Amino acid sequence: MTVTVDAPNELSPEHAQVLQEFRKQLLEEGVITEEGDTLGTQHDYVLLRFLRARKFNLKQSKAMITSCIEWRKTVLGVGIDEIYRRMDPYGYPERPEVFKHWPMWYHKMDKLGRPLNIQSLGSINMTALNKVISPERHWEAVVCTAESLVREVLPAASYATGRLVDNCLVIVDLKGFGLGKFWSMKTLIRDSFQVSQDYLPETMGHLAVINAPYSFAVMWNAVRPWLAKETQEKIHILSSDYESALLELVDAESLPESLGGTCKCEDKGGCLESNWGPWMEGRAERREKWLKGEISRPGLSLEDREVLKVKSDSTENATPVDS
C-alpha cells in the first residue's frame, strides 16, 4: 500500500513539469534513490524546497540538493544520520546548562499550524557557554537541533493538523543583545544561517525580530550579505508593540508568557526547557524504538496519520464474519 503525503500546493503546469524532470534527472544521476533517505527526497514536497529556493532553475536546484546530500553524508566527519543517533537534540546531558546561556527552542504552533522556533539572543553568554560545553560539542548540538526540524518537528505539526506543514515561524528576541555579543558570536550566527539556507531551504516561513536595539542597523549590515534575497524578504522587524503583532500570528495559549502570551508550560517544566509541541508526544518511546530499529523514523508524520486513517477505514468497511 502506498500512502501519498505530498502536497505541491497549486503548482503551475510549468512548475509541475520542472518537478517531474528534477526527480527524473536526480534518479538517473544517482543523486537520490527511489527508496528515499532521511532528508525525505522520496517526497515531492522536499524536492520542492530546493526548487523554490532556486526559483525552479533546474541546474541550480540540482547543484544545491547535491551539495546538501554530500554535506549530510560528511558533516562532522560522520554524517547527519550518525550524529542524530548518538545525540538526542532534546535530551543530551549538557542541555539544561546549555539553555541557560544559549536559549533557542521549539514551542507549540501558530495559527497556521507552523511550529514556533524561539531564539532569545540577548540571553546568550558565550563565555559561560564554553564552560559547560566545548565549541565542537555545541556545534554538534546546533546541527542536531536544526535537523530535528525536518525529522520530527515539521512532520509532527503535519500529523497534528492533518495537512502538510512545511515551514516554521521564527521569533528572534534581541532584548539585551548588543554589538559586543554580536561580534563574539558572529561566526556562529553565520554558520547557523548557512545550515538553514543551504541544507534546510524554505523551512523558515516568517521571521519576526523583537526588541531590536539601536545598534541593530550595524548588525543587519553585517548579516545581510549572508542571506539570500528570498530569506531577507521573510524577515520582519516588529515595533515596540510587538506583542499585539505576535498575537495576530499565534494564539495566546500557544505563545510563551514572556513574549506576550499566556502559556507557561507549568506542568512540563516551563516553556523554555519543555520544547513542547506535538513532536514531544510519546517521543522518548519512539526514539528508543527507532534506535533499536523497530520503527523507521523517530518522529510522527502525516504519513502515519494517513496510514491510521486507511487502517480505520478498512476496519469500518470490513465484512462481519458470522460466528
C-alpha positions, 0 to 999 in steps of 0.5 A: 500500500502506498500512502501519498503525503505530498502536497505541491500546493497549486503548482503551475503546469510549468512548475509541475513539469520542472518537478517531474524532470528534477526527480527524473534527472536526480534518479538517473544521476544517482543523486537520490534513490527511489527508496528515499533517505532521511532528508525525505527526497522520496517526497515531492514536497522536499524536492520542492524546497530546493526548487523554490529556493532556486526559483525552479532553475533546474541546474541550480536546484540540482547543484544545491540538493547535491551539495546538501546530500554530500554535506549530510553524508560528511558533516562532522566527519560522520554524517547527519544520520550518525550524529542524530543517533548518538545525540538526542537534540532534546535530551543530551546531558549538557542541555539544561546548562546549555539553555541557560546561556544559549536559549533557542527552542521549539514551542507549540504552533501558530495559527497556521499550524507552523511550529514556533522556533524561539531564539532569545539572543540577548540571553546568550553568554558565550563565555559561560557557554564554553564552560559547560560545553566545548565549541565542537560539542555545541556545534554538534548540538546546533546541527542536531537541533536544526535537523530535528526540524525536518525529522520530527518537528515539521512532520509532527505539526503535519500529523497534528493538523492533518495537512502538510506543514512545511515551514516554521515561524521564527521569533528572534528576541534581541532584548539585551543583545548588543554589538559586543555579543554580536561580534563574539558570536558572529561566526556562529550566527553565520554558520547557523544561517548557512545550515538553514539556507543551504541544507534546510531551504524554505523551512523558515516561513516568517521571521519576526525580530523583537526588541531590536536595539539601536545598534541593530542597523550595524548588525543587519549590515553585517548579516545581510550579505549572508542571506539570500534575497528570498530569506531577507524578504521573510524577515520582519522587524516588529515595533515596540508593540510587538506583542499585539503583532505576535498575537495576530500570528499565534494564539495566546495559549500557544505563545510563551508568557514572556513574549506576550502570551499566556502559556507557561508550560507549568506542568512540563517544566516551563516553556523554555526547557519543555520544547513542547509541541506535538513532536514531544508526544510519546517521543522518548518511546519512539526514539528508543524504538527507532534506535533499536530499529523497530520503527523507521523514523523517530518522529510522527508524520502525516504519513502515519496519520494517513496510514491510521486513517486507511487502517480505520477505514478498512476496519469500518468497511470490513465484512462481519464474519458470522460466528 
